[in-house]
Amino acid sequence: MHVVLPMLLELFKDVMIQVQQGEGARRVRTVPLLSQLTMQRDIDGSTPLHLAASLDWWPGAWLVSERFKHIWPWSKSTATLLLDANICSAYQPDSKGLYPIHIAALADNLSVTKVLLERCPDCGTLQDGQGRTFLHVATRPGIDISSRHKVARYACGQPKLSSVLNVQDSNGDTALHHAINVGNQVVFNCLIRNPKVDLSIPNKDDLTPLDLSWSKIRRSLLYQSVSLFSYWFYFKQQQP
């Protein structure tokens, strides 16, 4: 994908096609071919940008860039190239309601997350079929045990993303609720240190993050982690 994509984009950048619209497909209009290709979905409803968001940067890309500078612009990632072709693809959900930024968060792909937020700042507030933002999704434990939760760390440290910190999903849970639910101490620590995070928001079960942390004690395999969560909250609330 990384090698072929720049070539295809260069090849088809000026190609126009006719598409039929309206009832009975009687209306015809001319549109760029790339705008159509970048919005094509697979069986899961994913677009090419969804796929790019799930992949890390190809380690050998610089070799291709050096050999074919006129075709492969090293300064641009796959996600950037796709957004250049059709920025609307950033707002296309898959069949589960997940947008490309959610997929990037699931893959802990910080580079693509940054590209999406820089090119489409309002992507940060997009909510999936369950009302989750990319930060909710980023609280999930990584598939790889060495996952560093780069996306969550980045989101917690960016003042411009403060509006995302306390967004509630369809169950009323914030990202902090999610971190406690899954026992993700790394993301919890990032969130709890941010003064913009509201500790008093209740979910639909009327549980604040503190209530939820106490409810996990003795009923979770992550007893020690969740207990630590509760102590964190206790001392946090004691501070003036």
N, C-alpha and C positions, 0 to 999 in steps of 0.2 A: 504493500500500500504506500509506504513512504517513498519508494523509488518511482513508482508509476504515476502517482497522483500529480506531482508538478508537471510532468510531461502531458498528462491528459488536460489539465487546466490550461496549459499554454496552447495546446492543440485546438481546444474547443472554445477559447475565450471569446471569439468573435462570431461564433456560429449561432444563427437564429433559427428557430423552428416555429411551425404553426401548430397551435393547439385549439381544440374545439371546446366551446363552453356553452352553457345554457341547456335548456330542455331540448331534447332531440339533437343536441350537439350541432345546432344550426349556426352558432356564432363562432367565428375563427379569429384568433389574434396571434400576433407574432411576439415571441418571447425568447430570451437567451436560453440556449440549451442547458448551460450550467445551472441556471436557476431551477430547472426542472430536475436535473440529475441529483443535485444536492438535497432535494426534498423527497427523493424516492425512499420508500420504507422497505425493510425486510420483513420476514414473517413475524418478528416481535415488535414491529412498528418502529424499529430503530433506523435513523438516517446515518449517512456517512460521518456526520459530526458526533453522533453517539459513539460510533466505533472509535473514532480518533480520541475521544475523551476517555475511553477505557484503556488506551494504550500509552505506555511511557514512550519518551523520545527514543528513536532508534539510534543506538550507539554508533553505527557506521555511517550516519547521515553526512558527516563532514567530509568523508571520502568522496561521496557522490558530488557534493557541493564543489569540491576542489576540481574535480574532473569535468563537471558540466555546469560551470558557473552561470551560463546563460539560461539554463533550464531550472536548476535547483538553487533557489535563494536561501543560503544557509541561515540568514537572519529570521526566516519565517518557518514556524512549525506547521505541521499538518493542519491543526485546528485553525491557525491563522489563514492558511491558504483557502480552506473551506469557507471561512467567514468572509474572506475577500470575494469569493465567488457568489455567496448568498448569505448575508448576515441574518436573514430571517430564520435560518436553520437553527439558530440558538434558541428559538422560541417554539420549536417543534417537539412535543412530547411523544414518547413511545406508547405502546399499548397499555403500559402500566402507569402512565401519567408521569414518567420520569423524563426530565429535560436533560440535555447534554451536561449541564452543570451538576446535576445529581449523579450522573454516571461518573463524572470526573471525581466527585467527592467519594463515591463508593470505591473507586480505584485508588484513592489517595493520590491522585494525579495533580500535583500543585501547579505544574507549568500550564496545563490546559485550564485549570481553574482561574489562574491569573489572567490568561488571555481572554477568557469569557467575561470576566469582571471588568477588564480594561476596555474591551470593545463594546460590551453590553452591560453597563453598570447595574441596570435593573434586573439582571439575571439572578442577582443575589436574593431577591425577594420572591422568585418563582417558587410555587408550591406544587408538589406532586399530587397524585390521586388521593393520598392520605393526609394532605395538608402540610407535608414536611418541606422545609427548605433544605438547601444543600448542607447547612450546618447540622441539622437533625441527622441527616444521612451520614455525615462525617463522624458522628459519635460512635458508630457501629465498630465493634472490634475488627481489626484487619484480618483478612484471610491469611495473610502472612504474619506470623508471630513477631516478625521484626518490624512490622509496620510502625512508622514513627508519627502517624496522624498529622502529617504535614499540613493538610488542608484545614483541619480544625485549629491547629496552632496559629496558622496564618490568619484565619477569620477572627480569632479572639484578639489578635494583636493589631487589627486594623480599625482605627476610629471610624473610617468611612463605612464600615460594615456593622456598626453598633446597632443599627435598626433591625438587624437579623437576630441578634442575641436572644431576644425575648419573644420571638414569634411563636405562636402556639399552633400545633397541628390539629387535626380533626378530633383528637381526644383531649385537646387542651394542654398537651405536654409541650414544654419548651425543650430546647436542646439540652439543658441541664437535667430535666426529668429523664430524657433519653440516656444520658451518660450514666445516671444512677441506676436506671433500669437494667442496663447491660453490664454494669460494673466496670465501666471504662474509667479508670482512675486517672489516666494521662489526660484525657479530654476534660474530665471533671476539674482537675487542677488548673487547667487553662481557663476554664469558665469562671471558677470561683474567685480567681485572682482579678477578674475584670470588674471594676466598680459599676459598670453599666448593666451587669447581669442582675435581674430582679429575683431575689430569693423568696418573695412572698406570693408569687403567681400560683394559684391553684388550678389543677386540671379538672376534667369533668367529674372525677371521683372526689373532688374537693381536697386533693392532696397537693400541698406545696412541695418543692424539692426536699425540704427538711422532713416533712411528714413521710414522704416516700422513702427517704433514706432510713428512717427509724423502722418503717414497716418491713424493710428487707432484712433486718437483723434476725439471726437464728433460722431464717427460712431460705437463706441463699448459700450456695457453695462458696460465694465470695464474701464470707462473713467478715474477714478482717478488713477487706477493702471497703465494704459498705459501712462498717463501724467507723472507719477512718473518715468517711464522708460525713457521718453524723457529728464527729468531733470538730471537723472543719467548720460545719455550719454553726455549731454551738459557739465556737470562739469568734467566728465571723460576726455573729449577731451581738456578741458582747462588746464589740468595738464601737466606740462613739461615732 
